[in-house]
């Protein structure tokens, strides 16, 4: 599942011709500061700003690690035969939720911040992944293929819907029912909305070749699944959305600028206005996350000429 979700190749299907309906802010060119030099991904700063949790393939297997915010003192938290993926801090920093394929399917797990007491939360047929916490830490949101009629179907033909559950794995509720790929969900800071990416039946620039010729867009919806709105509306691969901590904007990665600007970071208002490009290389940037104060962005940086990526940090000015 992982290589399909975060494959780092684009295919130009059709040119991006959608024009923004409102004036766009001037692009920024935030400078990346490299934090690591090996195949690391999915970085997230702890709520207190002292540590970064991330996924790494540095030992040949995908494991979860933490390090100090300056990129030093790396500690491995998981150590098993499974692939461990997309870790997210709880709002109080005491726990980490992540996905793992320990039993040959992806499920959601939880552990203490030091890696102890690892516990499986989901165990249903169909992959579960990309978990994220509610602002109060009581619920976990994630995407799951469990409603797919034929789980032997190609990944991109399965129904990946948005679900929530209690932090102990109980009271599972299905939120979306679009019968397509709806992934990377996260709650708004006030807990009233959800942003996510959804695959729609429209052609465009593709990141994940298994989606061709369909397109990936950033959506928002109410927490009960109603009023799903396409924010990006562009013939590009738009994905990995994440709310600004004050809720004013949503950060995401997109290849809308074309192959010369693969995977740059953008922000957009939750109503779809105010689109602004904020990076312009070098390399591509995906899997972004914010610091709690909104002053830093962390991301995976990929280089087209090399077979690995690394973690970077951006200092962010006030985004109007």
Helices and strands as residue ranges (DSSP letters): H 2-5, E 33-34, E 40-45, E 51-56, E 63-68, E 75-76, E 84-89, E 95-100, E 107-112, E 119-120, E 128-133, E 139-144, G 155-157, E 161-166, E 173-174, E 182-187, E 193-200, G 209-211, E 215-222, E 229-230, E 238-243, E 249-254, G 259-261, E 264-269, E 276-277, E 284-290, E 296-302, E 309-315
